[in-house]
Amino acid sequence: MRGYFGEWFGTKPHALGALDWLPADTVWAMFSDVDLKAIWTAAEAEARAAGLDPAVAGMAQISAGVEQATGRSLADQLGSMGGEVGIALVLDANTKFKLPLPGGEQEFPEPSLAIGFKVKDDQLFDWIDKALAENPQSTHGEAQGARWRTLAVPTPLPFPVRPTIARAGDYLWLTSSDTLFERMRKTKAGEAPGLKSTPEFQRLAQGLPTEGNSFNFFSQRFTETLMEVQKTTVQQAASQSSGEAFPIETFQRLVGLAQKPAAFAVGWSDADGMQSVSQGTQEPSSVVVSSVLVAPTAVAAAMVLPALAKAKQKAMDINCMNNMKQIALGLLMYSTDHDDVLPKDFVSLKQYIQTPRVLYCPQDPQKPDLSAITWEDFDQSKCSYEFLTPELKTKDASPSTVVTVRCKIHGTEAFLDGHVARGAAHR
């Protein structure tokens, strides 16, 4: 197979060795062959061929900086990589953490992350280990041929984070905690159950190739947890902002999450090109898109819903003020036709106000169905507004100071001269 892709992403299928390291409660993993040195070399060559002198100079400067820091050029460092990179997310079902949400704390499985690089030698680990050893907050460990360095760092996260770099087997691992690496080490040694032993993985992997150049795995638990975080965050934010429930289940169905997808896929390169085969409840590409949408949507909704709720409340506030202006105008018109005397009640305004709908505040929880209400249906005792000056002689009053109508819901007031002032709840 010709072309850069044929060189960069694997030329011959091999055993999916990274799977042997993943603990049983791994919920998401993506590993792929990738020749970082070949990519860097190709980028340099293409930049030179295109005459991009600034890019060539910049790449040379980066390489020189790496060599000064590590004693090896960037190309040499990349050449020490074994041609495979991946990432895995583990959700510890036995350890919970409390996530602060708008409506209070909620418990979820504790997450941890591992990034793996296949390597050919120890030089990169030795350099990082030496650099971290100067930090008094770091600790070193060794067991059964594995070596690791852990750095204790304070973080605002609600679960422990102790970045760890480890060298074991053919891999250089970066994990979010030494606890995760210890679990991975025991999994590889057969001392703890691994992902490959779980019923879900065995069901998804049945009949799929055991060799390849890449694999992707999504557990149903991954989707369930993200859906729960999303659902809790969005609904609590919506409830606090407007008191109304957000149709989160509808959204989750739209992005394909309601089915709680799970999938396992294996990819490989051969003479015919890049191939892949998968098994699961959805296509892996659909699972990727859906999963990527979940967490950002939860966060975005938590931030946006309060703003939307405020916008909605403001709109209803404006509608209420418009109602009161129409009522005030109707009162003025009535008084003009009746010797400068206001009516005894709102019912008397039926010739001056086209519909009784304006006599109900949009935020009145007791308002009737306004879609078909008529003056014959109007009950003044259930009106949202108070008529404060029935039968007032307007020529004896101060139009700019006399309040004629007040909203029972939030106190907005309409004056005799027709202007309206917001109530205390909206100031």
N, C-alpha and C positions, 0 to 999 in steps of 0.2 A: 504494500500500500504506500503510495507516494504522498508527499506533502508534509507540512509541519505537524499536522494533527497525528499522522501516523508515527511520527518520531516522539512526540511529546507525551502521549497518553497510552503508552503500552504497546508492545509489539507481539507479545506472546502471553496467552492466558496462564495464570498460575493459581496456586491455592490461595484462598482468601484468608490469609493469616491473621489479619487484624480482628476477625471475628472471635478468635480464640482468647482475646484479651477482654472482651466486653462482658461486664457483669449481667446477671439475669434481669435486673430491672433497668437495663438500657432501653430507652424509649425512642431514640432517634439516632441514626448513625449514617454517615456518608464517607466513604473512602474511595480513592481513585488513584490509579497510577498517574504520575505527572513528573516529567523530567525537567526539573527547575533549571539545571545547567544548560540544557538544550534550548530552553525558552530564552534564557539570558543571552546565550551565544547568538541565537537567531536575531534577537532584538538589536544586538550590537552590529551584526552584519547588515541588517536591513537599514539601520540608521546610517552606516557608512555608505552603503550603496545609493541611498537617497540623498546623500550630501547634507545630512542634518548635523552639521558640525556642533551646534550647541548641545544636542542630545548626546552625541558621542562624547563630548567633553564632560557632560554631567554624569554619564555612566562611568567614565574613567575615574571621576572624582569619588563616586560612591564606592567603587572597587578599592581605590586607594585608602579610603577611610576604613573599610572593613579590614584591609590588610594591616593597617596601623594598629587597629584595636585587637585583632586576633592573631596576627602573625601569618595569616593566609589570605590570599586574594579572594574576592567574592566568588570568582569562578571555581577556585579550589574548594571553598566552603560548600558551594552548591554541588560540586562533584562528589562530595562525601555523602550526599543524600542518596538514599536507596531507591528513589523513584516512586514513592507512595506517600500520600498525604490524606489525612482524614480527621473527622470530628465526631464526637459522640456525646449525647446528653443522657444522664442517668437521673431518674427520679426515685429516691429512696422511699419506698412505701412504709418502712418501719420508723422513719424519722420525719417529723413534721416541723414546719416553721410557720410562724404567724405573719401573714402579709397584711400590712395596714391598708385599709380601703376606706372610701368615703363614709361608709356606714359602720365602721369598726373593723376589728381584726378578723381574718379568716384563715383557717389552717389549710396548708397544702403540703404535698410531699416535698422534701428537701431536694433541690436540684444540685447537680455537680456536672462539670464539663471536662472533657478530655480532648486534647488535640495531639494527633500522632504523626510522626515523621519517620519513615523507614530510613535508616542510616547504615553506612558501611564501616564507620569507625567511631571512636570515642572523642575525637578532637573537639567537636562542637560542644558536647556536654562538658568536657574538661574545662574549656574556656569559660563557659557560663558558671559552672560550679566554682571555679576559682574567683570569679568576679563577685558572686553572691556570698562567698565565704568571708569577705571583708565586712559584711553586714552583721552586726551582733545579734540581729533578730532572726538570723537563719540557723537552721539545724541540718545535720547531715545524717544519712542512714544508709545501711547496706544489709542485704540479705539475699542468699541464694544467687549470687552473681549480679544482682540488681543494685544500683546505686541511685540515690536521690538527694535532692537539696530542697528544703522547704523554707519559705519566707513568711514569717508572721507579720501581717499588715492589718492595721485597723481599717474597717470599711463601714459604711452606713447601711450595708445590707442586713436583712433580718436573719441571715443564716451565715455560718462560718465560712470564711474564704482564706485559705492558706495556700497561695500559689506554690506549686511543686514542679520541679523539672527532674525527670528520671531517665536513666539509661538502663534498658533491660531487653534482652533478646536482640532482635533486629530493629528495635524502635527507640526513638527519643520521644518521651511523652511530656506534655505540658498539661497538668491537671489543676483544677481549682482547689484541690485539697490533698494532703498526704493520705487522708482516709480513703479517697477514691483510688489513688494509685495502689495502696495496699490491697484493696479489693480486687483491682485488676491483676495485680501480681499473683494473688491467690487463685484467681480464676484461671489464669494461664497455667499455673502449676497443678490444676485439677483439685485444689483444696476448697474451692467454693463454686457453687453453680454458676454457669455462664449463660449468656443469651441463647446460645445454640441448644441448650437443654430445655428451654421453655416450650410448652405446648404451642403457644402462638407462633413462635419462630419456626418450629418444626412443621406446623401446618402450612405456613406461608412459603417455606423453602422446599417443600416436597415437590420433587420432579424438576427443580431448577439446577443449573450447573453448579458444581462445587468449585470450579475454577473460573477465573475471569480477570478483568483489569479494573473492575470497579464494582461496588455494591451500594445499595441504598436500603435503609430499613426504617419504617415508621410503625410504631406500636399503637394499638388502640388506646392504651393508657395515655400516650402523648396527647392525642386529640381530646380525650375526655378531660384531662387536666387543664389544657388550654381553654377548652370550652367553659369549664367551671370558673376559671379566672375571669374570662370575658363576661360570662353571664352575671357573676357576682358584682364585678366592677361597674358594668353598664347599668344594671338594675338599681344598685345602691345610689349611683350618681343621679339617675333619672328620678328616683324616689325623693331624694333630698332636694332636687332642683325644682321639680314640678308636681311631685306627689303622684305622678302617673307612671305606670309600668311601661318599659320599653319592650317592643316585640322582638326580643333577642333570638328566640327560637326561629322566627321567620327569617331573620338575617342569616342565621347559621345554616338554614336549609338552602338559602340562595347561594352561599359559597361552598355548599357541599359538605358541611361539617356535621349535619344532623345524623348522617349515617355512621359517624365515628370510624373513619377510614383507617385501614392498616394495609401495609404493603411491603414486599421485599422484592428487589430487582437486582439482577446481575448483568453487567455489561462486559463486553470483550471486543478485542480488535483481531481481525483476521484478514485474509486476502480479499475478502469481499467488502471490507470496510468496518465501521463500528457497529456492533450488534448489541441488542439487549433483550432480555426477557424478564417478565415480572409476574407476580401473583399477589392478589389481594382483593380488597373490597372496592378499590378504585384504582385508576391509573396513577402511578407514582407522580407523574407531572401534576395531576390534579391535586394530589395530597400535598405536594410541595407548595403550590400556589395557595391552597386553603390554609395550610399551617402558617405560612408567612403572614397571612392576613389577620390571624386571630389576635395575637398579642398587641400589635399596633392598633388594631381597631378598639380593643378594650381600653387602652390608654387614651386614644384619641376621643373615644366616646365619653370617658370620664371627664375630659377637659372641655369637650364641645357641648355636651348636654346641658350643663349649667348655663352656658351662653345662650343656647337655643331656648331654654326655659325662660330666661330673662327677656329674650326678644318676644316670646309669646306673651308674657305677662305685660310687657310694654304695649304690645299691639292691642290687648284687651283693655288696657288702661286708656289708650287713645279712643277706642270704640266707646267706652263709657263716657268720656268727656264729650264726644260727638253727640251721644244720646242726650246729655244734659243741655248742650247748646240748642238742640232741636226743641227740647222741652221749654227752655227759657224763651226761645223765639216764639213758640206757640203761646206762652203766657203773655208776652208783649203784644202779640197780634190780638189776642182775646181782649186785653185791657183797652186797646185802641178802639175796638168795636163796642165796648161796654162801659163807656164813660170813665175810663181810667181806673177800673176796678178789676182785680184779678178774679178768676173763677173760684168756686167753692171746692172743687176737686179736679183730679186729672180727667175724669170721664167727660167733663165739660169741654175738653180740648179736642174731641173727636173730629170737629170741623177744621181744626188747625194743625193737627198732627196726623199724617196719612195712615200710620200703623201703630198699634200699641206695643210693637216690639221694642221701640226705643225706651219704653218704661221699665225695661229689665236690664240690669247690669250683666255684661258677659261673664263676670266671675261669680254671679249669684248661684250657689249650689241648689237653691230651691226654685229656680226659674222653670216655668213650664216649657213644653215643646213650642218653640216660637215659629216653626216652619209654616204653620197654618193658623196661627192665632188671629182672632178678629176682635173688634171692639165689643161684640156681644159676649165674647169669652173672657174679657178682661175683668180681673178681680183686684180692686185697688188695695185691698188688705194684704195681697201677696206681691205688690209692686216693690221693686228694688229701691225706689227713691221716695223720700219724704217730702211732702208739700208743706212748707213751713209757714207760708203767708196766705192762706185762703182768704178771699174777699178783701184783700188789702187795697187801700186807695193809693195808687201809685204816685199821684201828684203830691201827696203828703210825705213821701218816703225819699230817702237818698239812694238813687239807683246803684251807685258804686259800692255801697256798704251793706245794703240789705240782702241777706241770703234768702232766696226763695225755695231752692231745692237742694237736698243733700242726699248723697248716695249712702245707703245703709251698710254697704259692704266695706268700703274703704274711706268714707268721709269726704269725697270730692264734693265741692259746693258750687252751685250756680247762683249768680247774683242777678238783681233786678235789671241791671243794664245789659245782661246777656253774657258777660264774661264768666269763665269757669276757672276755679282754682283747684289744684290737686289736693287730695286728702293727705293726712300725715303718713299713711302707709306707703305713699308713692313719692314722697319728697326726698 
